[in-house]
Amino acid sequence: MYVYLENNLLIPSKEIIIIIDYIHFMSEKNTKFYREELKKKELVDLTEKERKTVIITDNKIYISSYGKQTLMSRSNEFFNIIGGRK
């Protein structure tokens, strides 16, 4: 299954480690984690509007203007379009 992030970018859902709200990811409590992850991974900011969600994969950190629920709905829509079965 694939997840549509934004700007015509699809990524395999199996690559996703975590999807977290941007505001929580950037909180003071997570600052150290954020800095460490940026040393190891490429940051891809897909937003043209407000930053809502951070998607962390093995190799990249994506920032999207779509919320977590929207991203999950889009992955389910794609799954249904290609004829997947639950």
Residue pairs with C-beta under 8 A, 6 or more apart in sequence:
1 12
1 13
1 14
1 75
1 78
1 79
1 84
2 10
2 11
2 12
2 13
2 75
2 78
3 10
3 11
3 12
3 13
3 16
3 55
3 71
3 72
3 74
3 75
3 78
4 10
4 71
4 74
4 75
4 78
5 11
5 46
5 55
5 62
5 64
5 66
5 71
6 46
6 47
6 64
6 65
6 66
7 46
9 46
9 62
10 78
11 55
11 57
11 62
13 75
15 57
15 58
15 59
16 55
16 56
16 57
17 56
17 57
17 58
18 55
18 56
19 53
19 54
19 55
19 56
19 68
19 71
19 72
20 53
20 54
20 56
20 68
21 52
21 53
21 54
21 67
21 68
22 51
22 52
22 53
22 54
22 63
24 30
25 34
25 54
26 34
37 56
37 61
38 61
41 56
41 57
41 59
41 60
41 61
42 59
42 60
42 61
43 60
43 61
43 63
44 60
44 61
44 62
44 63
45 51
45 62
45 63
46 62
46 63
46 64
46 65
47 63
47 64
47 65
48 65
49 65
50 65
51 63
51 64
51 65
52 64
52 65
52 66
52 67
53 63
53 64
53 65
53 66
53 67
53 68
53 71
54 61
54 62
54 63
54 64
55 61
55 62
55 63
55 64
55 71
56 62
64 71
66 74
79 86
